[in-house]
Amino acid sequence: MKCLRIYATPDGESHFGEVDIAMTLTRSFPNGAPVEPSAHYEASRSAFYEASRVRFVHIPAAAGVREADFHKPPARLLAIWLDGEVEFETSDGEVRRVSAGKAVLVEDTHGKGHISRHPPEGQNSIQVVLPHGLDAPFA
């Protein structure tokens, strides 16, 4: 599974990249009663990743109207957009849009940061702090 990534290079410039999250097809209910093989009982899953905190965020309608400034996350985090569309701009000038249901690994914790532009009606997201990003699955 691919995930958009925002990261900073040593010179402090932010850029977009992509993370490929390894997935494995596994049974959804391994301890359940034997059933006829079916796609309903199998799913592709990644390994577990260590997360230290989770929070729900509501960006109010007023925040979507004004132009945002460059900012950095307080820690490496996975932002999952629940509704609307967010537009990100990195310090190199590249712009990407992310729709509801998508996740972004935000790792530009140093340097100039990025700009986030939210819809005028406001937006909701979940932020999951990942101390090690998506580099090291949890054993």
Secondary structure as UniProt FT lines:
FT   STRAND          2..8
FT   TURN            10..11
FT   STRAND          14..20
FT   STRAND          24..27
FT   TURN            30..31
FT   HELIX           39..41
FT   STRAND          42..45
FT   STRAND          53..59
FT   HELIX           61..65
FT   STRAND          77..81
FT   STRAND          85..90
FT   TURN            91..92
FT   STRAND          95..99
FT   TURN            100..101
FT   STRAND          103..106
FT   TURN            111..112
FT   STRAND          114..117
FT   TURN            120..121
FT   STRAND          123..129
FT   TURN            131..135
//
